[in-house]
Each structure stands twice: as C-alpha cells, then as structure tokens.
Amino acid sequence: MLQEDLKRINLDGGHETVIAQVNELFVKYPEQKNEIRIFTEKLLRKRTKDICKRTEEISIKIQLYKNEEILPLSYIARTYFKKTKSWLYQRINGNIVNGKTITFNDIEKETFNNALQDISKRIGSINIT
C-alpha cells in the first residue's frame, strides 16, 4: 500500500537515500505520482522547518557558550523567569521533555535579551571609588 510505503521513507539516510526511496515509489505506483509528490513536498517542508528551528537552537547555545563563565544563569532563571536553573538549561540545550524538544518561545527570548541588557547596564554602572 502506498500510504505504508510513504511512512517508511527514511529521512535520516541522507539526500541520495531519500531520492532513491521516492524514485522507487514512482516506479512502484506510477498512477499515484501526484500523491507521492504532494506527500514528499510536505515531508521536505516539515524537515526544512525542523532543521531551521534546530539551527536557531544551536545558535543560541553557541552564543551563550562563549560567555558561559560570566553569565549568571541561576540568577537569570530565578530573577527574570521565576524558574529554576534546570528549566533555563533545558531551553538553552533544546532538551526533549515529554517527547517534545523545548526551546525559548519569542516572549522568553525577549525576556532573556532584556535580562542580559539589564545585567549589562547594572554591571556597567558599577564604579568602585
């Protein structure tokens, strides 16, 4: 059955593997080429969206990693998010919780950026006399 074969497409095998699998389906089900094409396009759009999201997650992690030693992450979690350091690290690391990858939503990103700016201003205003 076409639907079962479509579900078995392995995206982890690389570009050439996916193309080979789809070509096999075109040969096996020549009368259903349009259905195969539509399914493949949806699958690839979802995969592209997942890759873009993961790239963004990695970018956040890299930005923070460069300054990890000087960032008061426990303080940021507690003061700006009213959460634990673990909660913050789960989002920074893109951990999987209840089967779902968790990251910062737009409001949390804004809160985090505001926290960094606030801390920067506070540190910058310190002047030992």
Order of alpha helices (4+ residues) and beta strands (2+ residues): alpha-alpha-alpha-alpha-alpha-beta-beta-alpha
